[in-house]
Amino acid sequence: MNVTFRLVWPTVALLALAGCAAAPAEVASAPPVAPIAVSCQTDTITDQPCIAMARKRCSAPAVDTIRLVLAKQVPADAQDTPKTVYEYQATYACPAQRVATLP
């Protein structure tokens, strides 16, 4: 019985240390990117609404969310059929701008 304790406990201690040494290192996450919120009206349905406004604040914006707020028909000048105007609210992510994180 005494021999069992002499062999088991050191083995358990070594396995516990080996488990700690084999634990993966903490992966550093990329800092969050700054969101850019824009809104605009356009005559066409698009998958990148208000991109020109977002490019004024960021050189390479990426679409995060797009929300079609309103689609309304307005009378066109000197035409019989009214045209449709789409109002969008969009959020773009700007990878070049970092968001401040709390310490």
Secondary structure, 3 states (H helix, E strand, C coil): CHHHHHHHHHHHHHHHHHHHHCCCCCCCCCCCEEEEEEEEEECCCCCCCCHHHHHHHCCCCEEEEEEEEEEEEECCCCCCCCEEEEEEEEEEEEEEEECCCCC
